[in-house]
Amino acid sequence: MIQPSQSLSVVLNRLVTYWQAGLSFCVGICLFSQLWIAPALATGVYDFPNGVDSSNWVYDEAEILSRTTEGKLNDILSSLAEDSNVEIRFVTVHRLDYGETIDSFADQLLQRWFKTPGEQTNQVLLVLDNVTNTSTIRYGQDVSLAQDIAESIAQETLQAPIRKGNRYNQAFLDASDRLIAVLSGQPDPGAPVLEEVVQTEGTFATPEETKSSNAVAWVIGLLVAATVIPMATYYLYQIIQS
């Protein structure tokens, strides 16, 4: 005949076994998700169409621009193409593929959309990755744009509003205004004047770092629980037995 204490022992042992199995499963899921989700959410050049839509000048894959801004940019860039034959396209991406840089991505996208050097001569491509907030610009040989001005547009005009709090709508509107002024033969308005901010206190983690740290914390917490709870259950069992 099974004594009550023996029945309790069996139940507790089964609970410990089920708990450990459940925690092991959770830990495995968390670790797997960290390895799989990031690549799945990355953007590669093949996520874009093989050619451009003549009526579309903004490809906001990162979904960081408002519909109002996107419509305004499409109208402005369409008018420029009609007046000057220069075609400007703005592209945003959210997380590049592993090993890809903003420059290599822009080169591949330009080649995917415009296969020959002749097709690229009047093209301008401004690309931004909103995870790293890195940007770059590409333009053809027939585009009247000095290299230093082009780099300033991509690294200063576009970046200034982003550094002030990820103001992406303002960033692309400012970049389009300066590009159109230069390409229309007007004086270059120049880069925005940046105010130097002196940081006196500790730094704050970026949203991406916060997400990553939360995931690590969950995994560590589950591992600790998988160790502590069986021990606590065992000690509880010893107390009951005594």
Secondary structure by P-SEA (a helix, b strand, c coil): cccaaaaaaaaaaaaaaaaaaaaaaaaaaaaaaaacccccccccccccccccccccccccccccccaaaaaaaaaaaaaaaaaccbbbbbbbbccccccccaaaaaaaaaaaacccccccccbbbbbbbcccccccccccccccccaaaaaaaaccccccccccccaaaaaaaaaaaaaaaaaaccccccccbbbbbbbcbbbbbcaaaaaaaaaaaaaaaaaaaaccaaaaaaaaaaaaac
